[in-house]
Amino acid sequence: MAENRQEACEDGAKIKQMTLPPTSSVRPRGLRFALLALPVIALASYSGWIVWLGRESAPPSRCYGTAVSGRLMHGRRLPYSGVNFRAYSLLGYLSGRTFMHGSIRDAIISSYARVARERPELRYIYGESSWPWGGSIWPHRTHANGTAVDFFVPLRTRAGEVAEMPVSVLNKLGYEIAFDNTGRAGDLQIDFEAMALHLVALDQAAREHGLKIRRVIFDDNLQRHLSATEAGAKLSRRLPFLGKAWIRHDQHYHVDFSVACS
């Protein structure tokens, strides 16, 4: 009898060893899962907050100070993409680097719609503007109060096909791509006519929304190619261009809008 009881106890111990995994192996797996999930939860929460800050039900936008030293309240964002445009980077969009004054946002949407009606084959990419709250946004010298917006130059291949800026983290989300003084970078060529069409439409849309384009910053060596196009010939009489900027603006053109800021 005693031997039978001992065998039963040994058999029970073996079953427990087979069916119950060591707690030391369960806890590390659960801990690793939690550590991996935390960044995802944090990113989703931050992105949701950014969406809430740009909600259409928020009060009208207000800007303070200047584009160099200022801030923004109740900023708005362009849609990530539209019929003929998109943001330069999903990462930049989700992180909140594309906010601007609401009136400027509305004017830009109108300008893209105007170009789409005239030249539906063209494609545009917009770049960075401001944080939802404004202030310094590295590495920009300006963009502090939601009144400055970057637009990447429209492109074509050397074969004449419509192309888009090859944006990636390896080229600083497009801001490190360099074009020569003829507007070429490898197989890509700046479409100066498409750029001029957008600027003309942007100027018209800004006026319709009670705004004015205060200044356009674009590489001084490339401005002559822009002016040589049919649409570009109108720009010198309509828009003020900065001569030589503090850094080269060849892959994008920077537009400062005049808005009544406090």
C-alpha positions as CSV (number, residue, x, y, z in Angstrom):
1,M,0.0,0.0,0.0
2,A,2.8,2.4,1.0
3,E,4.6,1.6,-2.3
4,N,1.4,2.3,-4.3
5,R,0.9,5.7,-2.6
6,Q,4.5,6.6,-3.3
7,E,4.1,5.7,-7.0
8,A,0.9,7.8,-7.2
9,C,2.6,10.8,-5.6
10,E,5.5,10.5,-8.1
11,D,3.1,10.2,-11.0
12,G,1.2,13.3,-9.8
13,A,4.4,15.3,-9.5
14,K,5.3,14.3,-13.1
15,I,1.9,15.4,-14.4
16,K,2.3,18.8,-12.7
17,Q,5.8,19.2,-14.2
18,M,4.4,18.4,-17.7
19,T,1.3,20.7,-17.5
20,L,2.5,23.7,-15.5
21,P,5.2,25.8,-17.3
22,P,7.7,27.5,-15.1
23,T,6.5,31.0,-14.0
24,S,10.0,32.4,-14.8
25,S,9.4,31.6,-18.6
26,V,5.9,33.2,-18.7
27,R,6.8,36.5,-17.1
28,P,9.6,37.5,-19.5
29,R,7.3,36.9,-22.5
30,G,4.6,39.0,-21.0
31,L,7.1,41.7,-20.1
32,R,8.5,41.8,-23.6
33,F,5.1,42.1,-25.1
34,A,4.2,45.0,-22.8
35,L,7.5,46.8,-23.6
36,L,6.8,46.4,-27.3
37,A,3.2,47.6,-27.0
38,L,4.0,50.7,-25.1
39,P,5.6,52.7,-28.0
40,V,2.7,51.7,-30.3
41,I,0.2,52.9,-27.7
42,A,2.1,56.1,-27.1
43,L,2.3,56.8,-30.9
44,A,-1.4,56.1,-31.4
45,S,-2.3,58.4,-28.4
46,Y,-0.1,61.2,-29.7
47,S,-1.4,60.9,-33.2
48,G,-5.0,61.0,-31.8
49,W,-4.2,64.1,-29.9
50,I,-2.8,65.8,-33.0
51,V,-6.0,64.9,-34.9
52,W,-8.0,66.4,-32.1
53,L,-6.0,69.6,-32.2
54,G,-6.7,70.1,-35.9
55,R,-10.4,69.3,-35.6
56,E,-12.8,71.4,-37.8
57,S,-15.0,72.2,-34.8
58,A,-12.2,74.1,-33.1
59,P,-12.4,77.9,-32.8
60,P,-11.0,79.9,-35.7
61,S,-7.2,80.0,-36.1
62,R,-5.2,82.7,-34.5
63,C,-1.5,83.6,-35.1
64,Y,0.8,85.6,-32.8
65,G,4.1,87.3,-33.5
66,T,6.0,86.6,-36.6
67,A,7.1,83.6,-38.7
68,V,10.5,83.8,-37.0
69,S,9.2,84.2,-33.4
70,G,5.6,83.5,-32.8
71,R,2.9,80.9,-32.0
72,L,-0.3,79.4,-33.4
73,M,-3.6,78.6,-31.8
74,H,-6.3,76.4,-33.4
75,G,-4.3,75.6,-36.5
76,R,-5.6,73.5,-39.3
77,R,-4.1,70.9,-41.6
78,L,-4.5,70.1,-45.2
79,P,-5.8,66.6,-45.9
80,Y,-3.0,64.0,-46.2
81,S,-3.8,63.7,-49.8
82,G,-6.2,64.9,-52.5
83,V,-7.0,64.6,-56.2
84,N,-3.7,66.1,-57.3
85,F,-1.7,66.6,-54.1
86,R,-0.3,64.8,-51.0
87,A,1.8,65.4,-47.9
88,Y,5.5,65.0,-48.1
89,S,5.6,62.3,-45.4
90,L,3.1,60.3,-43.4
91,L,5.5,60.5,-40.5
92,G,5.7,64.3,-40.7
93,Y,2.0,64.5,-41.1
94,L,1.1,62.3,-38.1
95,S,3.7,64.0,-35.9
96,G,2.0,67.4,-36.5
97,R,4.5,69.3,-38.6
98,T,2.0,70.4,-41.2
99,F,-0.3,72.8,-39.3
100,M,-1.1,76.3,-40.5
101,H,-3.5,79.1,-40.1
102,G,-7.0,78.0,-41.2
103,S,-7.4,80.7,-43.9
104,I,-4.1,79.6,-45.5
105,R,-5.2,76.0,-45.5
106,D,-8.4,76.9,-47.3
107,A,-6.6,79.0,-49.9
108,I,-4.1,76.1,-50.6
109,I,-7.0,73.7,-51.1
110,S,-8.6,76.1,-53.5
111,S,-5.3,76.6,-55.4
112,Y,-4.9,72.8,-55.9
113,A,-8.5,72.5,-57.1
114,R,-8.0,75.3,-59.6
115,V,-4.9,73.7,-61.1
116,A,-6.7,70.3,-61.1
117,R,-9.4,71.8,-63.3
118,E,-6.9,73.2,-65.8
119,R,-4.2,70.5,-65.7
120,P,-5.5,67.3,-64.1
121,E,-2.4,65.3,-64.9
122,L,-0.1,67.4,-62.6
123,R,0.8,66.2,-59.1
124,Y,2.0,68.3,-56.2
125,I,3.6,67.6,-52.8
126,Y,3.4,70.0,-49.9
127,G,6.0,70.1,-47.1
128,E,6.3,71.4,-43.6
129,S,4.6,74.4,-42.1
130,S,4.2,74.6,-38.2
131,W,3.5,72.7,-35.1
132,P,-0.2,72.8,-33.9
133,W,1.0,75.3,-31.2
134,G,3.6,77.1,-33.3
135,G,7.0,78.0,-32.0
136,S,10.4,76.7,-33.2
137,I,10.3,73.8,-35.5
138,W,13.8,72.4,-36.3
139,P,15.6,72.8,-38.6
140,H,13.6,75.8,-40.0
141,R,14.5,79.3,-39.3
142,T,10.9,80.5,-39.6
143,H,7.5,78.6,-39.6
144,A,6.8,79.7,-36.0
145,N,3.2,81.0,-36.3
146,G,1.5,79.1,-39.1
147,T,1.9,81.7,-41.8
148,A,4.7,80.0,-43.8
149,V,4.3,76.8,-45.9
150,D,6.8,74.8,-47.9
151,F,5.9,73.2,-51.2
152,F,8.1,70.7,-52.9
153,V,8.9,71.4,-56.6
154,P,6.8,69.4,-59.1
155,L,8.9,67.1,-61.2
156,R,9.1,65.2,-64.5
157,T,11.5,62.6,-65.7
158,R,13.8,63.4,-68.5
159,A,11.4,61.5,-70.7
160,G,8.7,64.0,-69.8
161,E,6.6,61.9,-67.5
162,V,5.1,63.4,-64.4
163,A,7.1,62.3,-61.3
164,E,7.1,62.9,-57.6
165,M,9.8,63.8,-55.1
166,P,11.5,60.6,-53.8
167,V,11.0,61.4,-50.1
168,S,12.6,59.2,-47.4
169,V,14.4,59.4,-44.1
170,L,17.7,58.9,-45.9
171,N,17.3,62.3,-47.6
172,K,15.8,64.1,-44.6
173,L,12.3,63.6,-45.9
174,G,13.1,65.3,-49.3
175,Y,14.8,68.4,-47.9
176,E,18.3,67.1,-48.7
177,I,17.7,66.4,-52.4
178,A,19.8,68.8,-54.5
179,F,19.1,70.1,-58.0
180,D,21.7,71.8,-60.2
181,N,21.3,75.2,-61.7
182,T,19.3,73.9,-64.6
183,G,16.8,72.2,-62.2
184,R,18.1,68.6,-62.7
185,A,18.9,65.8,-60.2
186,G,19.7,62.5,-61.9
187,D,16.7,61.5,-64.0
188,L,14.5,64.1,-62.5
189,Q,13.8,67.6,-63.8
190,I,11.9,70.4,-62.1
191,D,8.6,71.1,-63.9
192,F,8.9,74.9,-63.8
193,E,5.6,75.4,-65.7
194,A,3.7,73.3,-63.2
195,M,5.3,75.2,-60.3
196,A,4.4,78.5,-61.9
197,L,0.8,77.4,-62.5
198,H,0.5,76.5,-58.8
199,L,1.9,79.9,-57.7
200,V,-0.5,81.8,-59.9
201,A,-3.4,79.7,-58.6
202,L,-2.2,80.2,-55.0
203,D,-2.0,83.9,-55.4
204,Q,-5.5,84.1,-56.8
205,A,-6.9,81.8,-54.1
206,A,-5.1,83.8,-51.4
207,R,-6.7,87.0,-52.6
208,E,-10.2,85.3,-52.7
209,H,-9.7,84.3,-49.0
210,G,-8.7,87.8,-48.0
211,L,-5.0,87.0,-47.8
212,K,-1.8,88.0,-49.6
213,I,1.4,86.2,-50.5
214,R,4.1,88.3,-48.8
215,R,7.1,86.5,-50.1
216,V,8.3,83.5,-52.1
217,I,11.7,82.0,-51.4
218,F,13.1,79.9,-54.2
219,D,16.7,79.5,-55.4
220,D,17.9,82.6,-57.2
221,N,19.7,80.5,-59.9
222,L,16.5,78.7,-60.7
223,Q,14.2,81.7,-60.7
224,R,15.1,82.6,-64.3
225,H,13.9,79.2,-65.5
226,L,10.6,79.7,-63.7
227,S,10.2,83.2,-65.3
228,A,10.9,81.7,-68.7
229,T,7.7,79.7,-68.7
230,E,4.4,81.0,-70.0
231,A,2.8,81.0,-66.5
232,G,6.0,82.1,-64.8
233,A,6.2,85.3,-66.9
234,K,3.2,86.6,-64.9
235,L,4.8,85.9,-61.5
236,S,7.4,88.7,-61.4
237,R,4.5,91.3,-61.6
238,R,2.4,89.5,-59.0
239,L,4.7,88.0,-56.4
240,P,7.8,89.3,-54.5
241,F,10.7,86.8,-54.7
242,L,13.6,86.8,-52.3
243,G,17.0,87.1,-53.9
244,K,19.5,84.9,-52.1
245,A,18.2,83.1,-49.1
246,W,20.2,81.9,-46.0
247,I,20.1,78.4,-47.3
248,R,19.4,77.1,-50.8
249,H,15.8,76.5,-51.6
250,D,16.0,74.3,-54.7
251,Q,13.9,71.2,-53.8
252,H,11.1,73.3,-52.4
253,Y,9.7,76.8,-52.6
254,H,8.8,78.5,-49.3
255,V,5.7,80.8,-49.3
256,D,5.1,83.5,-46.6
257,F,1.5,84.7,-46.3
258,S,0.3,88.0,-44.9
259,V,-2.2,87.3,-42.2
260,A,-3.4,89.6,-39.4
261,C,-1.6,88.2,-36.4
262,S,-1.7,89.5,-32.9
